[in-house]
Amino acid sequence: MLEAIRKLYKNTLFRLSLLGAFLFVGSLFIAMGYVYFATIQSELRRVDKALVAEFSEFQTIFEEKGLQGVDREVILRSASSEGWYILIAGNIVAGNLAFQKVETQDGTESLIPVESEEDFQKIQFTYSNPETTDPDFQDRRARGLAGPLKTEEGNAGLLLVARDVEATMRTGARVRTAILTSSAIAVILGLISSWFVSRRFTRRVEAFNKLADDVRAGNLDRRVPRTYSEDEMDMLAEHLNAMLDHIDRLMKAMRYAGDSVAHDLRTPLTRLRTRLESAAVELGDTEEAKTLFAAAGDAGELLQTFDSVLRIARLEAGERRELLTDIDPKPILDDLAELYEPACEDSGLTFTSDIISGIKIVADRGLLSQAVSNLIENAIKYTPAGGSIHLSLSKNTARRAVISIADNGPGIPQSDRERVKERFVRLDKSRTLPGSGLGLTLVEAVADLHRADFNMSEGIGKTPERPGLNASLIFPRRRNMRTKT
């Protein structure tokens, strides 16, 4: 489950769609919040202004008619149920709020500030009618303004004027619930729509990825299926198919030219080598015969180099990928170890092997044997007498099969390890030895065909002068290989 979510989140379109959904939710939240403050808060501010104006009216009445006038006005307004009032002045306690059960926000029942209080105080409280059990008359919210009735000598009494705001607060609660509910619905719908859009887009992208894998495998006849909707993806498919058609034509022309060159050059080179060898045999044991045999050997090397170039080109084009099957490399490596051990002894080298059984890879037997043979022959060629060569088959920490050939020869400097994989590249110290500089190039082409990694690192040498070389072919897991092929 977590892996599926992680894979879904890696989808670019899903992330963009999700971002758009969250931006929409944020915009909705801001818009609804503005509606809330423009209605509920503005209504509460209107109530506060009305309380201030009403308190000023009572102050004017007090100045004109005294406490008796204020008491009479409180009683009249209490009877009209326009608001809630309470007046405390000496022995006078009047107002409809005096008969209600009240509780302030801080949990106290004191609505009126102490007599020494000089400033006005805004109070939010709930009140309940103790004579009824009707829920509509229980815990109703109200806002009030309390303060003293001022005279020149001091405060003559304390007055509280209040308004019931239960309807406004309930409306505010409904608006808040609507905001949260609509935001949650928008988030859920955004997730669903992002998943749907990303799935639809991913199917189109997977077609392009599969095409890229097929083309890389050498199947230049594959094309992206079109929907003919003429949207961006369909136009991309059209242009990509047109590009592949052009590449396919170029590759066919190049192959035709290569085959023609191969046919035209291989035949005269073969005849040349045969005639040189025949002429050398007729001359017998003479200096001229030795010269002709050497020339025939040079012609043979030309043929071998030409064959290697053609083989590398075919491998890089993806040929023979369809021949890859599940194999156990141990029998192949055992045969190569048995084959090259005498050659190592003849060169004064020690050959050892450590080949684990039970490891399966997806490979071509012939190409695998050719690549490992090239690596062993390179190790024999460049390792001085008295050295050692080790062939091994194992699994690394990533559970990938690793075939490695390690020696304690002079090795290859780290800066040159990628360069020597190129065609006809030979280091200065190896130019005196026979070879064409195509051995490691062929190994790299075989590794690429198998989706394997061809790495070179320090070998089993003990000294800086002879660090050795460890050439490794690291094959992908069989499940991943089947997925890619």
Protein Blocks (a to p, Z undefined) as FASTA:
>chain_A
ZZmmmmmmmpmklmmmmmmmmmmmmmmmmmmmmmmmmmmmmmmmmmmmmmmmmmmmmmmm
mmmnommlmmmmmmmmmmnomaccdddehjacgdjklmpccddfkopabfbdcfklmbdc
ddddddddfkbcbfklgoiacdddddddddfklcfbdcdddddfklmmmmmmmmmmmmmm
mmmmmmmmmmmmmmmmmmmmmmmmmmmmmmmmmmmnopakbccddehlopaklmmmmmmm
mmmmmmmmmmmmmmmmmmmmmmmmmmmmmmmmmmmmmmmmmnopafklmmmmmmmmmmmm
mmmmmmmmmmmmmmmnopaklmpccddfklmmmmmmmmmmmmmmmnopacdddddehiac
dddfklmmmmmmmmmmmmmmmmcghiacdddddddfkopacdddddfbebjafklmmmmm
pghiacfklmmpgcehlmmmmmmmmmmmnopacdddddfbfbfklnopadddddddfklm
mmmZZ
